[in-house]
Amino acid sequence: MSQSKSAKKPVKKTPKKSLRQTVQAVRDLDRPEYFINRELSWLEFNQRVLEEAQDATNPLLERLKFLSIVASNLDEFFEVRVAGLQQQAETRPNVAEEDGLTAQQTLDAIAIRVQRMVRDQYQCYNREIVPGLTAEGIDLLTINDLSEPGQQWAADYFRREVFPVLTPLAIDPAHPFPQLLNKSLNLAVALSIPDTPGAMNGLRYDEQHEATRFGVVQVPRALPRLVAVPAAIAPAQRKIYVFLSSIISEFIGDLFPGLCVEGCYAFRVTRNSELYLDEDEADNLLEAMQMQLQRRRRGDAVRLEVQRGCDPAVVEVLLRTFELEPIDLYEVDGPINLTRLMAVYGAENRPDLKDPTFTPAVPSELRQVESPDELFAAIRHADILVHHPYESFKSVIDFITMAADDPNVLAIKQTLYRTSGDSPIVRALMRAAQNGKQVTALVELKARFDEENNIQWARAMEQAGVHVLYGLVGLKTHSKLALVVRREGDEIHRYVHMGTGNYNEITARLYTDVGMLTARPDIGEDVAKVFNLLTGMSQFPGMEKLWVAPFGVQEEFLRLIERETTNAQRQAKGSSAKGKKSKPQAQIIAKMNALVDPGIIKALYRASQAGVQIDLIVRGVCCLRPGVPGVSENIRVRSIIDRFLEHSRLFYFYNNGADEIYCGSADWMPRNFFQRVEVIFPVENEALKVRLRDEVLGAALKDNIKARCIRPDGDYWRLRPGPKEAPFRCQQWLMTQARQHSLGQGDADLRSGRPAARPVPSAWGDGGQRATTLPKLELTLRPAPASGAPPATDGRAGTMADPVLQSLAGEVKHEADVSANFPDEMFNTTHNGVINAATNSSAKENEVESVDSRAVTSLKSAGRRPKVNTKPDNLKNNRQPSTKPAPKRRKHK
C-alpha cells in the first residue's frame, strides 16, 4: 500500500461553540430572575416622579405639583394593588408570580420601599419646597406660626366657618369607633377627666368602666385643607396659607367641654377601593354600580398614616380598631396627605414659578376648516394624525360637534371611558340625539375612580335620547373609537376617529396621545363591526385591519415579534454562509405605559437572542429585565417623566425595510389582552408613518434630559448629555414641531408624503438616516454583592441578590461609583394622580400598576399576618376577575 493511500484523511473539526452561544441555547426564559416584580417596578415609577419634585431645575410650583402627584399615586397604589396583595396573601399564600415572590414577600418589600419613599417625600417638602416657597413670598404655616392678628383671624374663622360643621365623637363602650371614610382627615383626641367633681357635665360615668379617654373628630371634606389668610392680615407682598388641621387642633377643646385635652393627633386611613360587582347577577348594572360605590368608601383598611410624635397608646388604639399591623403604619413628618398641596399650585398666579404657558397648535390640514363639509372633505383627502397635547384636542371635539349639527349626518357612535366634568363631547352627543340623529354611546361604568362621573353622564344622555350601553359582561371597554355615518349624495360614508387616549379635553392638555381621523372604507367597516359586537349579541366577526382584544391582540403582537426574530435569524445565517459578519437589520420599537405580559416578554427575549435590536419606551411598570447577557443584551428600556404624562401606545416593526406601525389603546399587559375590549389600528399613510417613526419615537429615543434607562439589575439611571452631545428634551422639541406642522413646515412634509430634507432626530442615527442598527446604550451596574453577602433588603426593584444576576453583573461594565450619581435613597415614581391634582378632575386613565423584585427578604415584623382586603384575582391579570365578595379579615390580636 502506498504511503499516500495509507495516510489518514484529515478530520474535519466541529467549531467550538462560544460560551455565549451555549448560554443562549440553554437559557430557560421562565426563570424568575429574568423578571422584575410588578409592584416594586411601579414604586420605581413613582420614584421617578419624586425625582422631578427633587429636581431644582424644575420651576418651584411644578416641583410642588410633582410632590402632590407622588402622594396621590401612593393613595391609589394602596387602595388597589396593596389591597389585592393582602387578599392574595390570605387566599394563595404559596403562589409566586413570574419573579418568584409570593404576595407576602412582595408586601414586605413594598413596606420597606414605601417607608423610604415617604421619608424622602417629606424631606423634599420640609427642606426644599417649603423654604423655596418662603423665599418666593409664599408661606405654608400652622396657626402657631401666625402673628397675633393672624391668630385672632384664625380663631374667628374657626368659630364662624369650622366649628358649626364639626362633630365630636366619644369612644367608649356606649359609643363604638365610627366608620371613618376612606382617605378622610381625622383628629384623634386624647382626653382626661379633671379632678373637679361634676366636671363630666352629665356624661354617664360608671366605676366599672374607664371614663371617656378618647375622641375622634372627622374633618369634613367640604372644608379646604389649606386656608388662605386675608391679604389685609398678611405682611405686604406675601401669600400665607395655614393648615386647617392646625386651626382645629388649637381649638379642639371647644368640642369637648369639661374635659382636658391631653393630645390631638391627625391621622388618615386608606381603604380597599376595589368594587365587587357580579355583572351576571345584576339586573341593572348602573344601579348595582351605585350601590358598590357607597360600600367602597368603607372598605377594609390597608394603611394608616399618623403625624410623627403621635402618642403610642393612640397609635395602638387605631391599629387595633382598623385591624392593621405595625407594618401598615406610616408616620409622616409634616401635613398628612400632600395631595392637597395642589390647591396652592392652582391658587397661585405665579408664571415665574411654573412651566411656560403652551398653546397647542392646530393641524395644518384643519386650520382652514370652518364647516362640516370642509372637515369631512379634509378627512376624505388623507388620513389626519393629531398628536396631543402638542396639537389641539379641539380638532377631535369639532369632529363630534360638527357631526352633531350637520344635517347630513345620520348616526354617531362613540366609546366613553373617562370624560371630564363638563364634557363638550358628551353635550354634543346629547344635542345630536335631540336633533334626531341615531346616537349610541358605550359608557364604561367600571373605569376606576371615574365610576360616579360616568354614571351621571349616562343618566343625562339617556334622558336626552342617547342610546346608552355598558359594553360586554366581564370586560372593560377601554378602546377609543368614534364613528360618524354621513349621507353624501346617493352614498353613505363612514368617518372614524381612533386614538390612544380618552375623549377628555382636560387630560388631552396633560397627556401625550395620538389620534387618527380617517375615511378609509376598510377601517370604517371594521369600526362598525366593533360597535355591533359591543351593542348586540354576536360572535366576533373577522376584521380587515383592526385588532380587537380579547380576540387575539396578544397573538398578533407575538406574530410580529416572531417575524422580526425569524428575519434576524435568516440574515445571520445568510451572512455566515458568505463568510461575513454583519448585524441583522431587524428592529422593534415600542412605546407604552406598562410592560407586564410574560408571553410578550419572553418573545422579546428570544428576539434579542436572535439579534433583533429592541428599544422600549415604557413610562411606568416594566417587568422585562434588559441588558442581561445571552438573554436581553439587545434590548434597551427607557422611561420619560416630564411636563406631560407619556400615554401614547405606538409599535414599530422594521419588517425587512417595509416598516409597519400600529397604535391603539392597549399596553402589553394581560389585562389589556384578555380582560378589556381594546383596539389596535395600523398607520398605513407613508407620511404619517415617517412622522411617528422619526418624530415621535425618534425624539423619545434621543431625549437625554428627562429620560431614565433601566440597568440589568432593575435600577434606573438618568441620562445626561455626553461631552460632545447637545442637550435634547423631546417634549420641548415636540412643542416646537407642532407649531411647524401647523404651518406646513414640519420635518416630515405631510402634504407630499415624503420626509423633509432637513435632518430630524431619529432612532436610527444622525440626520434621520437609518443606520444598520440602533445606537446601543452602554449599560453599567452597581458592583455585585461580594460572595456570601446577604441579599439586599431595601425593596428596590431587581436588586442583585440572585446568584445568577450576580454572575451577570460581572459580564457588564461596572461603574466606579454609582452611589455618587445615583443615590440609594432615590426611588422611582408615577404620574397617575396628575389630573386630580392639577385640574380637580377625576380623570385617571392609568390604573395603578404594581411592580416586582426578585431580591427582597421578608420583613421581620412581630405578629405579621397576611390580610384580606380585595378579591384574589385582583392581582392575576390573565384571569377573569372574581365576582365573589372579599372574605372577612381576621381580627387583630
N, C-alpha and C positions, 0 to 999 in steps of 0.2 A: 504494500500500500504506500502510495507516495505521501510525502510529507504534507503536501497541500491538502490531500484528501483526509489525512488523519488529523489535521488541525481542527480544533473546536470552533464552532461558529460563535461569534461574539454574542453574549447575552444582552438583549435589549432591556435596560433597566427602566423600571417604572419610576417616573419622577416622584420624589417625596412630596407629600402634601405639606404645605406650610402649617405651622401651628394655628394660624388664623383660620385657614380653610377647615382644619379639623374641628376647631371650636365652633365654626359656623354650622358644620354638618351635624353636630350633636347637641346643639342648643335646644333645650326644652323651653319653648316660649311661654309655657304656663307657669314657670317658676315665679314664686311671689316676689322675688327681689327685682323683677323686671317691671313691677307696677308700683306707682306711688299711691298712697292712701288718699281716697277721695276727700274725706273730711279735712285732713291736715293740709291737703292742697288748696282747699277753699280758704283755710286760715292764712296760707301763704298769699293768696289773692287779696284777702282783706289787709294783710300787712303791707302790700304794695300801695294800697290806698292810704294807709297810715304814713307811709314814707312820703307821700305827697303833702300831707299835713306837716311833716317834719322838714320839708324842703324849703329852705329860706329863700330860694329863688322864685317861689310862687308868691303872688300877692297875698297879703296877710288875711284878708277876709276869705279868699279862696282856700287858704290853709284851714281856717275855721270851718269852712264848708266840708272839706275832706274829713276833718276830725268828727264832724257830725255824722257823716256818711258811715264812717267806721262803726260808730255806736249803733246806728240803725241796722247795719248789716249784721252785727252780732246779735241783735234782738231777734231778727228773723232766723238766723242760724240756730239759735237755741229753741225757738218756737217750733221749728220744723225738723232740722237734722238731728239735733241732740235728743229731742223728744222721741224721734224714731229709733235712734240707737238705744235709748233706755228701754224701749219696748222690745227691741231685738235681743238685748242682753238678758231680758227676763224669759222670753219665749224660745230663743235659739242661742243659748249661751256658748255652745261649742262650734257654731258655724263661723268660718272665717271667710273673708272676702278675698278677691284676687291677690291682694297684697299680703295675705297671710294673717292679718289681725282679726281677732274677734271683736264683737261690739264693745265688750267691756275694756279690752285693751285700747281700742280707739277712744272710748270715753276718758280713760285715764290720760291718754296723750293729749286729748283736747283740753282737759282741765289744766294741765301744766302749761300748754301753749297759750291758752286764753288768759291765764293769770299773768303771764309775762306781757301779753298784748295790752291788757287793761293797765298794767303798771306803766307801760310806755305811752299809752293814751294820755294818762293824767300827768305824766312828766312833761309831755309836749304841751298840754294845756297850761299847767302851772308855771313852767319855766320859759315857755316861748310865746304861746298865744296871748295869755293874759298880760304879761309885761309888754309885749308888742302892741297890743291894743291900747294899753295905758299910755304908751309913748305917742300914740296917734290920737289921743284925746277921747278914747272910749274906755269907760271903766265898768267892769263886771264886779259888783260888790255884794257883800252881805249887809244886813241892817246895821251891824256894829261898826261897819266902815264908814257909815254916813256921818255927815256933820249933824250938829244939833238940830238945825232946821230940817234937814233931811230925815232925821229920826222922828221928828214931830209929824212930818208929812206921812211917813210910813205908818205911824200909829193911827192917824186919821184914815188912811187908805184901808188899813185892816178893819177898823170898825165900820166903815162905810161900804166897802166892796167885798170883803172876805168873810168876816165873822158871820153875816147872815146865811151864808151857804155852807158853812161847816157843820158837821155832825160828830160830836164826841161819842165814842163807843167804848164802854167799860167792858173789860174782860174778867168774868168771874163765873162761878157755877151757874148763875142765872142768866148770864149774857155770854153765849158761846162766841168764839172768834168769828168775825164776819167773813163772808166770801168776797175777798178783795178782787177787783177786776184785773185782768191781765195788763201788766206794764203800767199800772196806775201808781202815782206817787203817794206814799203814805208816811205818816209820822207815828212812831211807837213812843209812847209816853210812859215813863216810869214814875209812879205816884206813891206817896206815903200819907199816912193819917197823922195830922198834928196831935199833940198831946191835949189840946184844949177839948174838954168834954163837949159833946154835941156838934163837933166840927163836921160830922158827916152830913149835916144838913138833911137829915131824914133818910139818907141812903140806908138800906137794910144791912145790918151787920150781925153776924152770928159768930159767937166764940168758937164754934166748931169749924168754921171756915175762915180762911185767911181773909183779911179785909182787902178791898179792891186795891190792887197794886199795879195794874197795867191797863193802859188805854190805847186806842188807835184812832187816828184822825186821817180820813182819806181826803186828799186834796182834789177837788172837782176838776175835771179836765177842761171845763169851760173857762177856768182862770188861767191867765198867762203865767208861764213858769219864770219868765224874766219881765219885770215891770220897769218901764221907763220912768225915771224921775223927771218931773216937770222942769223945763228949761229955766223957769224963774228961780228954782231952788238950786239947780246945778251950777257950778262955777262957770264962768264965761268960757266959751269955746270948748266945752266938754259935754259929752253924752254919757249919762250914768244909767246903768241897768242894775237893779237889785233883785236878788233871787227871792222868789215868793216864799220858798220853804223857810228861809231865814226870818222873814217877817212873821210867818205863822208860829215858828218856834219861839220867837221873842214874846209873843202874847198867848202862848198855848195855855197858860194858867187860867185865862178868862173862860176857857171851855170846861174847866174842872174846878169850879168854885168850892172852897172849903178843903181842898187837898193841896198837898205840897208836891210840886213838880221836881223830881229828882234828876230827870234827864229827858231829853227829847231827841229822837234819832230818826232820820229819814231812811226809808227802805223801799224797795220795789221788788215785786215778784214777777217772773216771766213764766207763762203757762204754755202748755201744749196747745198749738193752734191748728192742728190737723182736724179736718172735718170727716165725720163718719156718715157717709151718705149711701144708702142702699138704693141705687137707681132702679134696680129691677122691681123693688117693692114700692117705690114712691109713686103714688097716683098723680101727684102734681109736683114736678121737680122744683119749680120755683118756690112753692110753699115749704117743701122739705128743706130746701137750702136755707130759707129764712130761719127755720127752727134751729138748724145746726149752727148758724151764725150766733144765735143767742147763747147756745151752750159753749161755744168756743171761748167766750170771754172768761169762763170759769173752768177751764180745763185743768188738768193736773199740773202742779208746779214743777218746773225744771231748773230754775235758777233763782237765787236770792242775792240781791245787791243791797249792801248797807254802807253807811258812812263809816269811814275809818274812825276808830275810837268809840264805837258803839259798845255799850255795856255787854259783857259776855253773857250775863244772865238773860238779857233781852234777846241776844242772838240765839241762845239755846231755845227760848220760847218760840221764836219764829221758825227755826229749823224743825222743831217738833211739830208745830202747827201745820206747816206745809209738807211734812213728811219728806224732808230733804236731809242730805248728809253734809258733813263739813266740806266735802269736795265740791259741793254745789254752791258754796258761799263765795262771794266776791266782794271784798272791801275796797272802796274807792276813795281816793284822796282828793275829793272835790265834789262838785254837784253830781247827783245821780242823774243819769240819762243825758248824755252830752248831745243827743239828737236835738234837744230843744235849743241848742245854740244857733240853729239855723234861723231862729227868729231875729237874731242880731244881724245876720247876713242880709235878710230881706228888708229889715228896717233901715239899715244904714245906706244912705245915698253917697257913697264914697268911691267914685270911679278910680281914684288913685290907689285904692286898696283891693280892687277887683280886676279880673281879666278885662282887656279892652272889649268894648261892645262889638258885636259882629252881626251884620245883616246878611242873611242868606241870599244868594243870587237866584235869579230865575233862569231856567234852562233856555238857551238861545232859541230852540225850536218853539218855545211857548211865549216868548217875550211880546210878540205882537198879537197874541190871541185875545180876542175880546168877546167872542160869541161861541155858542156850541158848534156851529158849522165850522168855524176856524179851528176849534180844538180837535174835533174828530177828524178833520182833514189832515191836520198835522200828525195825528197818530197813524192815520192810514198811510201817510207818506213814508214813514220809517219808525221803527221802534225807538222809544224815547227812554233814556236812562236818567233817573233822578237820584242823586247822592245826597242824602240828608246827614247832618244839618247844613252842609255847605251849600246845598241848593234847597230852595224854599219848599216846604210841605204844602204851600198854597196851591201848587200845581195839582196835588192829589185832591185837596179839598175842592178845587174848581172842577175836577173831573166828576165828582159826585154832585156838587151843587148845580153845575150847568146841566147835567143829565136830569136832575130833578125838575128843572124848569123848562127843559126842551120838549116841545110838543111831539117831536118825532121819536122820543124815547118811549119804548113800550114797557120795559121792565128793568129793575135794578136788583141785583143780588149781592150780598156782602157778608163777610165774616167779621165779627167784632170780638176781639179777645180782651183788650184793655182800651178804654176810651177815657177822655178827660171828663171833668166835672160838668162842663158846658160844651159838649162836643158839637161843632158845626156840621160834622158829617152825619151824626145821628139826627140832628134837626133837619138836615136836607133830606134824609130818608123819610122822615115823618111828613115833610112837605110834599115829597114825591107821591106818597100814598094818598095824601089829601088831594093831589092833582089828578088822581085817577089812574096812576101807574101801578103795575104789579110789583110790589116791593117785598123782598124777602130778606130778613136779617137773621143770621145764625149767631146767637149770642152765647158765649161760653160762660156759664154761671160759675164754673169751678176755677176761674182764673184767681189764683191765690191772692188774698188781701184786696181783690177788686170785686169780690162777690156782691157786696151791698150796692156798689155803684152800678154794676151790670144789671142787678135786679130792678133798680129804679128805672134805668133806661128801657129795659124790656117791657115793663108795665106801661111806660109812656108811649113807646112805639106801638104796642098793641092797641092802646086807646086811639091812636092816630090812624089805625088801619093797616099797619105794617104786619105782615105775616112773620111772627117771631118763632124761631125754633131753637132748640138747645143741643143739637148735634146727636151723635151716636152714643148709645148707652155704654158706659165704661170707658169712654175715650174723651180726652180733652181735644177740642178743635182749636189748634194753635196756628193753622195756616192763615196767610194774609192774602185774601182774594177779594176782588170786586169785579163784577160783571155787569156791563150795560148792554142792553139789547135795543137796537135802534132801527127804525124803518128809514130807508133811503131809496126813494123811488119805488120800484117794484121789488126791492130786495131787502132782506133782513141781515144786518151786520152786528157782529159782536165786538165789543171793545173791553179790554181787560186791563186791570192793574194787579200786579203781583209784587210782593216785596218780602223783605226780611224783618220789617218792624211793624208795630201796631198802627192802627188808624187813630193816632193820638197826636194832636198838634202841639201838645206841651212836650211830650217825650221826643218828638221829632226835632225839637230845638236842642236836645241834650244828648240824644243817642245817635251814633253813626249807623245808618242803614242805607240800603239801596232798594230802589223800586223800578219797575219797568212798565211802561204803558205800551200796549201793542194791539194791533187789529188783525193779527195773523189768524186765519181761519182755523188752523190746526190747534193753536193754543186756545182759541175761543171755544172750540168744541170740547177740548179736554176739561176746561174750567166748568163748562156747563154740565159735564158728566160728574164732576166733583160735587157740585151743588145738588144734582139729582140724587147722588149717593147719600148726601147728608140729610136731605129733606124727605126722601122716600124710603122704600123698602126694596132693596135690590142687592144682587151680588156685585162685587167690584168689577166694573167694566174695564175693558182694555183701553190703554191710553196711547196716544201717538207721541207726545212729547213730555208730558209731566210724569214725575214720580210721586206717588202718594203713599204716605205711611198711614196705617201699619201694613201696607200691602206691597212690601218689597223694596223699600228705600235702602235699607242696610245692604241687601243683596246687590243693588245697583252700584253702590259705592264700593263694595268688595270686588265687583266685576271690574271696575275701572282701575282699582289699585292693583289687581292681579294682572290686568293688561299691561300696566307700566312695568310690573315685575317681569312678565314674560318678554317684553321688548328689551329690557335691560339684559336679561339672560341671553337672548338671541344675539344682541350686539356684542356682548362679551365673548360668546362662543365664536362669532364670526371674526372678531379681531384676533382672537387666539389662534384660529386656523391660519390666518395670514401672517402670523408671527409678529403682530403689532400689539402693543399695549395701549389702549385708549379707554378713557372712562365712558361708560354708556350715556347716551343722551336720553335719559328718562327722568322725568321730573313730576313732582306733585307739590302744589302749594295750596294750603287750605287755611281759611280764616274763619274762626268760630268763637263762641263763648265758652264752650267746655268740650273736653275730650275725655270720655269715660268708657265707652263701649269696648269690652275686652276683645271682641272679634275684630273690630277695626284696628285696634292697637296691635294685635298680633299680625294682621295683614300688613300693616306698615313696617313692622319689624322684618317680615320676610322680604318686603320690597327693599328695605335698606340693605339687607344681606345680599340682595342681587345687584346692588349698586345704584338703585334709584335715589336721586337727590331729593330730599323731602324737607320743605320748610313749612312749619306750622305756626300760625299766629293765633294763639289761644289766650283770650283775655282773662279767663277765670281758671276753673278747675282743669288740671291736666294730669291724668293718671299714667301717661306714657313717660318712660324714662329715656331721654335722648342721650346720644353720645356714648353708649355702652359698647365697647369694642366687641366686634363679632355679632352684635345684635342690632344696635341702633346708631352706629357711628356715622351714618349718612343722614341722620335726622337732626334738625335744629328746631328748637321751640323758643318762641319769644312771646312776651306779653306787653301790651302798651296800655298804660294808665295815664290819662291826660285830661284835658279840659272836658272833652266829650266822652261818653261811655261807648267804647267799642262794642258794637252789637251786630254788625252785618255778618252774614254767613256766605262765604264765597269759596268755590272749589275749582281749582285749575289742574288739568291733566295735559301733559305735553303731547302724548299720542303720536309719537314719531313726527312731530312738527305740525300736525293738524290739530292745533290747540282746541281744547274743549273747556268751557267754563260753565259752571252751574251756580245758581243762587237759590235761596229759599229760607224757610222758617226753622229748619231742623239743625240742631247741633249733633255732634257724633256721640250721642248718649242713648242707652237702652230705652229710656222713657220716650225720646223723640221717635225712635224706630218702631216701638211696639205699643206705646200707651197713648199716643196722640195722633190726631189727623194732621199731617204735615204735607207740604207741597214743595218739591224741588223742581225748578224750571231751568231749561238751558238758555244761554245767551248765544244766539247764532249770528247776530249782526256783527260783521267783522270790525266795524269801528268801535262798537261798544265792547267787544272782546279785548281790543287793544287798550281801551281806556281802563277796563277793570284789571287787566293783567299788569300793565306798566304803571298806571297811575295809582290805583287803589292798593293792589297787592305790592307793587314795586315800592311805593312810598313807605308802606309799613315795614318792609324789609330793610329799608335804608335808614330808618329812624335810629339815631344814636344819642338822643336826649331823654326821651320818655320810655324807651324800650328796656325790658329786662329779659335775659335769657336764662334758661334752665341748665344747670350742670347735671352731669350723670347722677350725682348724689341727691338731686331733688332741690337743691338750693337755687335761688335766683341771684344773678348779679346784674347790676345796672350798667348799661353800655355808656361809654363816653367816647367822644371823637378822638381818633388817633392823632399822632403828631402832625401828619400831613393830611388829615381828613377834616373837611369842613363840617361844622355842626349842622344837623338836619333833624327837624322836628316835623313829622309827617302831617299832623293836624294843622299846623300853621301853614305848611306848604299847600295843603288841600284847600284851605280857605282862599288862598291866592288863585289857585287853579279854577275854583268855582267862578270867580269873577271873570277870568279869562274865557272860560267856556260860555258864560252868559253873553260875551261879546263875540263869540265865534273864534276866539284866539287861543284855545287850549292846546296842550301839547299833542293831543290826538284830534285831528280835524274830523269832527263827526259828520260834517256835510259831505266830504268826499269819500269817507270810509277808509282813509289812509293815515298812517302815523305822520305827524308833522315832522319837518326836517330838524327842528330844534331838539337836542337831546333831552331826555326825561329821566328821572330816577327809575331805575329798572332793577328787577330781580335778577337779571342776567349779566350785569356788568355795567360799566360806564357807557354813557351815550345812548342808552336804550337799545344797544345791540345785544342779541342773545349770545352769551358765552357758552362754551361747551357744557359747563356745569355751573351751578350757583356757587358764589364765593363761599368757601367753607369757614365757619366761625371757629376760632381756636378756643377750645373749652379748657378750663382749668378747674382744679379741685382743691378743696381743703386737704391737707395731709391726712392720709388714712390713719385711723387709730392704731397705736402700737399693738404688736402681737400680744394677745392675752388681756388687752384692755377691756374693761366692761363696756357694754353697749351704751350709747348715749341715751339719755332720758329726758332731753329737753323738749320732746314733742315736735321737733321740726320735721317737715315732710322729707322723707328719704335720707335721714342721717345714715352715715356709712357704718352701720352696725353689723350688717350681714357679712359673713366671711367672703362670699363671692364678690360683693361690692367692694370690700376692702382690697381684694386682689385686683379688681378692675381699676381701682384708684391708681395702682402702680403703672397702668398702661396709658394713663393720660397725664399730660404735663401738669406738674404741681405748681401751685402758686406760692411764692416765697412767704407772703404774709397776708393771707386773705383777711384776717381779722382787722387789719388796718383800714381796708377799703370796704369791707362788708361785715359790719359789726354783728356779733352773735345776737344782740338784742333785737335786731330788725326782723320784723315778720311781715308777711305779705297780706294784702287786704283786697276788698272788693268794692265795687261801685254800685251795689244794688240799691242802696237807700237814697240815691241822689234825688229822685223825684219827690218823694215825701218831704225831704228836707228843703229842696230848692224851690219847689213850686206849690207846696201844700197839696199836691195831687196824690191820689192813692195809686197812681200807675207804677207798678213794679213788674216789669216784663220778666226780669230774670229771677226765677226762683233760686233760692239758696241751694248751692251745691255743697257737697262735702268732699273732703279730700283725705287721702290716707297716707300712712307712713309705715314702712317696714320696720324701722329701727326705733322702737319705743318699748319701754318696760312698763309694767303695770304700776300705777301709783300705789304706794304703800300707805293706805289710809285706814285707820281703825274703823271697823264696822262698815266698810264699804260694801254695798249690795247693789245689784242691778235693780233698776226701777222701771215701771211700766208707765209710759206716757203717750204712746201712739201706736197705731196698728203695726204689726210686724212687717208688712210688705211695704211700709213707707221707705225702707232702705233698699229694697230689691226692685230695681227699675225694670228688670226684664220679666216681671210677673205682674199680673193684674192686681190692682190694689184690693186688699181685703175690705169687705163691707161689714165685718163684724165689729161691734163696739170694743173699745180697748178694755182689757180686764182691769179690775180694781188694783190699785197699788197696795203693796204691803205696808203695814203700819211701822212708823219709826219707833225703835226701841229706846 
